[in-house]
């Protein structure tokens, strides 16, 4: 087997896509030599400060409101282990192993930035864990998001010192046993290293990276389903006219409208604005009023797709920017800047920025689901679907049910995502003897966003199946250049649903096709 491509960590340019690729094992890590030189300088300066009897939080003091308790030199290594064991206090279902590995990646990248004062041995140890696929067991519940993800990262640190459990080759086993099998001796942490591992935002950042990776796929797919809906209902291209959107130039709106225009370009299904007037006048009959079969305007779930998805696109873009800044930041405490001879006590561990954008991402996913669910409903309701069979039934109405039951999946999941859209980053609760009196709940927000994205995949999967079922009745042969290419690919895997199969199986198959592959990673490839 060929060697996996390498991501070189330097603390400055780790991307969401790289975090995901490293988490799922598609990439391996290496450390930038220049970054290691910075780390070495940071460690040397910290050692000099300790030798000079400086008082440094978390190094020779206790933690939180006990920071006025000074620890003698003989106990400063014990202090680090005690911190990890006491804070490894999470409960709930474990995070997926690929997320746990991604947490390790993000923490390593922040330490490699060179302002944390850890030894190169620790960085090398974490690198080997990642490349060997040794994923710490991390319960999902516990972080308040300031001082960072203390509980989640304590469980991560347990694995590094050979305690707790890890996932390895699909099995959950004792960390010490797996490390021995992998030829690794558990780390004996030196001063500052326990708190440097724990005091940061790496869990919420890794969760956010996976949420955003999925959200970007969902946005691309929602543009595709928007184009399909326009063509299936023979809509008018007016609503996607470039000049219309330039007079309301929200960046996300311009982007979505342009994408959908490119997808349906060349379509024989839609009514062109230039032809609309003559086509309608050709249907004119005598009398003061006549009715046309051409919709001068489509329903909002079709016509307003660019306007509805505009804030979704912008929320995703803003969140990507914030999460990548966080992933490439020094977010522990204290921060060591050797070139300025500074050890700075502060609050870079606070996760409010992540909390805000993850709450916004949940709103974006709820909005995306509402749009998708309403389009699916239009396909199924005989009063709205403009001549398509009721519930998209291909057989005998009443004897077979078509998409009737499957719609409940989209409706209920959309309702759930609306509930998840309620913010949690505003729900600060003072804790830690009121030392942590304003906290971010950033990890709760990131977990919520991860769930919301997963739910949205259910909703969009059903809409795609409804699109394909509707296209089995009409308009498949007149699709635009982009939509035709996408339809051709999806149709290879599609069978008209005729009640001879369990619907769940079709959903599972297409959810995997749409979201566990690179099918829509580059939409431009479909119209070039």
C-alpha positions in Angstrom: 0.0 0.0 0.0 1.4 3.4 -0.9 2.3 5.8 1.8 -0.4 8.3 2.8 0.1 12.0 1.8 1.6 14.0 4.6 0.3 17.2 6.2 3.2 19.2 7.7 2.1 21.0 10.9 3.6 24.4 11.6 0.9 26.0 13.8 -0.1 28.4 11.0 -2.0 26.9 8.1 -4.0 23.8 9.1 -7.3 23.7 7.2 -10.7 22.1 8.0 -10.2 19.7 5.1 -6.8 18.6 6.6 -8.3 18.2 10.1 -10.9 15.9 8.6 -8.5 13.9 6.4 -6.1 13.3 9.4 -9.0 12.3 11.6 -10.3 9.7 9.2 -6.8 8.4 8.5 -6.4 9.6 4.9 -3.3 11.6 5.8 -0.4 11.4 8.1 1.4 14.2 10.0 4.9 15.5 10.1 6.3 18.5 12.0 7.9 21.5 10.4 11.6 21.9 11.5 11.4 25.7 11.8 8.4 25.3 14.1 10.3 22.8 16.2 13.1 25.4 16.6 10.5 27.8 17.9 9.2 25.2 20.3 12.7 24.5 21.6 13.3 28.2 22.2 10.0 28.4 24.1 11.0 25.5 26.3 14.5 26.8 27.0 13.1 30.2 28.1 10.5 28.5 30.4 13.3 26.4 32.0 15.2 29.6 32.6 12.2 31.2 34.2 11.7 28.2 36.5 15.4 28.1 37.4 15.0 31.8 38.3 12.2 31.0 40.7 9.5 32.8 38.8 6.0 32.1 39.8 4.1 30.7 36.8 0.5 29.6 36.8 0.0 25.9 36.3 3.8 25.3 36.5 4.6 25.9 40.1 1.1 27.1 41.2 -2.1 25.1 41.6 -5.1 25.7 39.3 -8.2 27.9 39.1 -9.1 29.7 42.3 -6.2 27.7 44.0 -3.6 29.6 41.9 -2.3 31.3 45.1 -1.1 27.9 46.3 2.6 27.6 45.3 4.0 24.1 44.6 7.5 23.1 45.6 9.8 22.0 42.8 9.8 18.4 43.8 6.1 18.1 43.1 5.6 20.1 39.9 5.6 16.9 37.8 3.0 15.2 40.1 0.9 18.4 39.7 0.5 17.8 36.0 -0.6 14.2 36.4 -3.0 15.1 39.2 -4.6 17.7 37.0 -5.2 15.2 34.2 -6.7 12.5 36.5 -9.0 14.8 38.3 -10.3 16.5 35.2 -10.8 13.3 33.2 -14.4 13.4 34.5 -16.5 13.2 31.3 -19.6 11.1 30.8 -21.9 10.2 27.9 -21.3 8.5 24.6 -17.7 8.6 23.4 -16.8 10.8 20.6 -16.2 9.0 17.3 -12.6 7.7 17.1 -12.0 9.9 14.0 -13.1 13.0 16.0 -10.8 12.0 18.9 -7.9 11.7 16.5 -8.7 15.1 15.0 -8.7 16.6 18.5 -5.2 15.2 18.9 -4.2 16.8 15.6 -5.6 20.2 16.5 -3.9 20.1 19.9 -0.6 19.1 18.3 -0.9 22.0 15.8 -1.5 24.5 18.6 1.5 23.3 20.6 3.7 23.3 17.5 3.0 27.0 17.1 5.7 27.4 19.7 4.2 29.4 22.5 3.3 26.6 25.0 6.7 25.6 26.3 6.4 21.8 25.9 9.3 19.5 25.0 9.9 18.1 21.6 9.5 14.6 23.0 5.8 15.3 23.7 5.2 16.6 20.2 6.9 13.6 18.7 4.8 11.2 20.9 1.6 12.9 19.7 2.7 12.6 16.1 3.3 8.9 16.4 -0.1 8.4 18.1 -1.8 10.1 15.2 0.1 8.3 12.5 -0.5 4.9 14.1 -4.3 5.7 14.5 -4.3 5.5 18.3 -7.5 7.5 19.2 -8.1 8.5 22.8 -11.4 7.5 24.4 -13.2 10.9 25.1 -16.7 11.1 26.5 -18.8 13.7 24.8 -20.1 15.6 27.9 -18.2 17.8 30.2 -16.7 21.0 28.7 -18.0 24.4 29.4 -15.6 25.8 26.8 -13.4 27.9 29.2 -10.7 27.2 30.4 -11.1 25.5 27.0 -12.0 21.8 26.8 -10.6 20.8 30.1 -12.5 17.5 30.5 -12.3 16.4 26.9 -8.5 17.2 26.7 -7.9 15.5 30.1 -9.2 12.3 28.6 -7.0 12.9 25.6 -4.0 13.5 27.9 -4.8 10.3 29.8 -4.0 8.2 26.7 -0.7 10.1 26.3 0.4 9.1 29.9 -0.7 5.5 29.3 -3.9 5.7 31.3 -7.6 5.4 30.3 -8.6 3.7 27.1 -8.0 4.2 23.3 -9.5 3.0 20.1 -7.0 1.1 18.0 -7.8 -0.9 14.8 -11.5 -0.8 15.6 -11.3 -1.9 19.2 -11.5 -0.1 22.5 -8.6 -1.2 24.7 -6.5 0.0 27.7 -4.1 2.7 26.6 -1.1 1.2 28.2 -1.7 -2.1 26.4 -2.0 -0.5 23.0 1.0 1.8 23.5 3.1 -1.2 24.4 1.9 -3.1 21.3 2.8 0.0 19.2 6.3 0.1 20.7 5.6 3.3 22.6 6.4 4.1 26.2 3.8 6.3 27.9 4.9 9.9 28.4 6.1 11.1 31.7 5.0 14.7 31.6 7.3 17.5 32.7 6.2 20.9 34.1 3.7 22.8 32.0 2.9 19.9 29.8 -0.3 18.7 31.5 -1.9 22.1 31.4 -0.6 22.7 27.9 -2.4 19.6 26.7 -5.6 20.4 28.5 -6.0 24.2 28.6 -7.4 24.9 25.1 -10.2 24.7 22.5 -9.1 21.7 20.5 -12.1 19.5 21.1 -14.7 22.1 20.1 -12.5 23.1 17.1 -12.2 19.5 15.8 -15.9 19.0 16.2 -16.6 22.2 14.4 -14.3 21.2 11.6 -16.3 18.0 11.0 -19.5 19.9 11.2 -18.4 22.5 8.7 -17.0 19.8 6.3 -20.5 18.3 6.2 -22.2 21.7 6.0 -20.2 22.7 2.9 -21.4 19.5 1.2 -25.0 20.2 2.2 -24.8 23.7 0.8 -23.5 22.5 -2.6 -26.2 19.8 -2.6 -28.9 22.3 -1.8 -28.0 24.3 -4.9 -28.3 21.1 -6.9 -31.8 20.3 -5.5 -32.8 23.9 -6.1 -31.9 23.6 -9.7 -33.7 20.2 -10.0 -36.9 21.7 -8.5 -36.8 24.6 -11.0 -36.6 22.2 -13.9 -39.1 19.7 -12.6 -41.7 22.4 -12.2 -40.8 24.1 -15.4 -40.1 27.4 -13.6 -39.1 30.7 -15.1 -35.5 31.7 -15.1 -36.4 35.3 -14.0 -35.8 34.5 -10.3 -32.2 33.6 -11.0 -31.4 36.5 -13.4 -27.9 38.0 -12.7 -29.2 41.5 -12.7 -31.9 40.8 -10.2 -29.2 39.6 -7.7 -26.8 42.4 -8.4 -29.3 44.9 -7.0 -29.4 43.0 -3.7 -25.7 41.9 -3.7 -25.4 39.7 -0.6 -22.3 37.6 -1.4 -24.0 34.3 -0.5 -27.0 35.2 -2.7 -24.8 36.1 -5.7 -22.9 32.8 -5.2 -26.0 30.6 -4.9 -27.8 32.2 -7.8 -24.7 31.9 -10.1 -24.3 28.3 -9.2 -27.9 27.4 -10.0 -27.8 29.3 -13.3 -24.7 27.3 -14.3 -26.4 24.1 -13.3 -29.5 24.6 -15.4 -27.8 26.3 -18.4 -29.1 24.8 -21.6 -32.2 23.4 -20.0 -35.3 22.7 -22.2 -37.5 22.4 -19.2 -37.6 26.0 -17.9 -39.4 29.0 -19.3 -37.0 31.7 -20.4 -38.0 35.2 -19.4 -37.6 36.4 -23.0 -40.2 33.8 -24.1 -42.6 34.0 -21.2 -44.8 36.8 -22.5 -45.5 35.3 -25.9 -46.1 31.8 -24.5 -48.7 33.2 -22.1 -50.4 35.3 -24.8 -50.7 32.2 -27.0 -53.0 30.7 -24.3 -55.3 33.8 -24.3 -59.0 33.2 -24.7 -61.9 35.5 -24.8 -63.3 37.2 -21.8 -61.8 39.7 -19.2 -59.7 37.0 -17.5 -57.9 33.9 -18.8 -55.8 31.3 -17.0 -52.4 30.3 -18.1 -50.6 27.0 -17.4 -47.3 29.0 -17.0 -46.4 30.1 -13.5 -45.4 33.8 -13.7 -43.8 33.3 -10.3 -42.9 30.0 -8.6 -43.4 29.3 -4.9 -40.8 30.7 -2.5 -39.1 27.3 -1.9 -38.1 27.4 -5.6 -38.0 31.1 -6.5 -36.2 32.3 -3.3 -33.5 29.7 -3.1 -30.7 32.2 -3.5 -32.1 34.6 -0.9 -32.8 31.8 1.6 -29.4 30.1 1.2 -27.5 33.4 1.2 -27.1 33.6 5.0 -26.5 29.9 5.1 -23.5 30.3 2.7 -22.3 33.3 4.6 -22.6 31.6 8.0 -20.6 28.7 6.7 -17.9 30.9 5.3 -17.7 32.9 8.5 -17.5 29.8 10.6 -14.7 28.3 8.4 -12.7 31.5 8.9 -13.2 31.4 12.7 -12.5 27.7 13.1 -9.3 27.8 11.0 -8.0 30.8 13.0 -8.7 28.9 16.2 -7.1 25.7 14.9 -3.9 27.7 14.2 -3.8 29.7 17.5 -2.1 29.4 20.8 -5.0 28.9 23.1 -3.6 27.6 26.3 -2.4 29.5 29.4 0.1 30.8 30.2 1.6 31.8 26.8 5.4 31.9 26.4 7.0 34.3 24.0 10.7 33.8 24.3 11.9 36.5 21.9 10.1 39.1 24.1 11.1 37.4 27.4 7.5 37.1 28.4 5.3 34.5 30.2 1.8 35.9 29.8 -1.2 34.9 31.9 -4.4 35.4 30.0 -7.6 33.8 28.6 -6.8 32.5 25.1 -8.5 29.2 26.1 -11.9 30.9 26.0 -14.1 29.4 23.2 -16.7 32.2 22.7 -15.7 32.6 19.1 -16.3 29.0 18.3 -19.6 29.0 20.3 -21.0 31.9 18.3 -20.3 30.5 14.9 -21.5 27.0 15.8 -24.8 28.4 17.1 -25.0 30.4 13.8 -24.3 27.1 11.9 -27.2 25.5 13.6 -29.4 28.3 12.5 -28.1 27.8 9.0 -28.8 24.1 9.0 -32.3 24.6 10.3 -32.9 27.1 7.4 -31.5 24.7 4.9 -33.7 21.9 6.2 -36.8 24.1 6.1 -36.2 24.9 2.4 -35.5 21.3 1.5 -38.5 19.9 3.4 -40.9 22.4 1.8 -39.7 21.5 -1.7 -40.2 17.8 -0.9 -43.7 18.5 0.3 -44.5 20.3 -3.0 -43.5 17.2 -4.9 -45.8 15.0 -2.8 -48.9 17.1 -2.3 -51.3 16.6 -5.3 -52.7 20.1 -4.7 -49.2 21.6 -5.2 -47.2 19.3 -7.4 -48.5 20.5 -10.7 -49.6 17.2 -12.1 -47.1 14.8 -10.6 -48.6 11.7 -9.2 -49.7 12.0 -5.6 -46.8 11.1 -3.2 -44.8 10.4 -6.4 -46.6 7.0 -6.5 -45.7 5.0 -9.7 -48.3 2.3 -9.1 -51.9 2.0 -7.9 -52.8 5.0 -5.7 -54.0 3.8 -2.3 -52.6 0.3 -2.7 -49.0 1.8 -2.8 -47.9 4.8 -0.7 -44.8 6.1 -2.5 -43.0 8.7 -0.5 -45.9 9.2 2.0 -44.1 7.6 5.0 -40.6 8.9 4.1 -41.8 12.5 4.3 -42.1 12.1 8.1 -38.3 11.7 8.3 -37.8 15.1 6.7 -40.5 16.8 8.7 -39.5 15.5 12.1 -35.8 16.0 11.5 -36.4 19.6 10.3 -38.4 20.2 13.5 -35.5 18.8 15.6 -33.0 21.0 13.8 -35.1 24.0 14.6 -34.9 23.2 18.2 -31.1 22.7 17.9 -30.9 26.2 16.4 -31.6 27.7 19.9 -28.2 29.2 21.0 -26.2 27.8 23.8 -23.2 30.1 23.7 -25.4 32.7 25.5 -26.0 30.2 28.4 -23.0 31.0 30.5 -23.1 29.4 34.0 -20.5 30.4 36.6 -18.4 27.5 37.9 -15.0 26.6 39.3 -15.8 28.5 42.6 -16.8 31.5 40.4 -13.3 31.7 38.9 -14.8 30.7 35.6 -17.6 33.2 35.9 -18.2 33.7 32.1 -17.9 30.5 30.0 -18.5 29.9 26.3 -20.3 26.5 26.1 -18.4 26.3 22.8 -18.1 22.6 22.9 -21.8 22.1 23.5 -22.5 24.4 20.6 -20.0 22.4 18.4 -21.6 19.1 19.4 -25.0 20.6 18.7 -23.8 21.7 15.2 -22.4 18.3 14.5 -25.7 16.7 15.2 -27.6 19.4 13.2 -25.4 18.7 10.2 -26.0 15.0 10.5 -29.7 15.6 10.7 -29.6 17.8 7.6 -28.0 15.0 5.7 -31.2 12.9 6.3 -33.4 15.7 5.0 -31.4 16.4 1.8 -31.0 12.7 1.1 -34.8 12.3 0.9 -35.1 15.4 -1.3 -32.6 14.0 -3.7 -34.6 10.7 -3.9 -37.8 12.8 -4.5 -36.0 14.7 -7.3 -35.0 11.5 -9.0 -38.5 9.9 -8.6 -40.1 13.1 -10.0 -37.7 13.1 -12.9 -38.7 9.5 -13.7 -42.1 11.0 -14.6 -41.0 14.0 -16.6 -38.3 16.4 -17.8 -35.3 14.1 -17.3 -34.4 14.3 -21.0 -34.4 18.1 -21.1 -32.2 18.9 -18.1 -29.5 21.6 -18.3 -25.9 20.7 -18.8 -25.0 20.6 -15.1 -28.1 19.0 -13.8 -28.1 16.4 -16.6 -24.5 15.3 -15.7 -25.5 15.1 -12.0 -28.7 13.2 -12.9 -26.8 10.8 -15.0 -24.5 9.9 -12.1 -27.2 9.6 -9.5 -29.6 7.7 -11.8 -27.0 4.9 -12.1 -27.7 4.1 -8.5 -31.4 4.9 -8.4 -34.4 2.7 -8.8 -37.9 4.1 -8.9 -39.5 3.4 -5.5 -42.5 1.1 -6.1 -43.2 -0.3 -2.6 -41.3 -3.6 -3.4 -38.4 -2.5 -1.1 -38.0 -1.1 2.4 -37.5 2.6 1.9 -34.9 2.7 4.6 -32.5 0.8 2.4 -32.7 3.4 -0.4 -32.1 6.2 2.1 -29.0 4.5 3.5 -27.6 3.8 0.1 -28.0 7.4 -1.1 -26.9 9.1 2.1 -23.6 7.3 1.8 -23.3 8.1 -1.9 -24.1 11.8 -1.3 -22.0 12.5 1.8 -19.4 9.7 2.2 -17.9 10.3 -1.3 -16.4 13.2 -3.2 -19.3 13.4 -5.5 -20.1 17.1 -5.0 -16.8 18.4 -3.7 -16.4 20.5 -6.8 -19.7 21.5 -8.4 -17.9 23.4 -11.2 -16.8 20.1 -12.8 -20.4 19.5 -13.7 -20.8 22.5 -16.0 -17.3 23.0 -17.4 
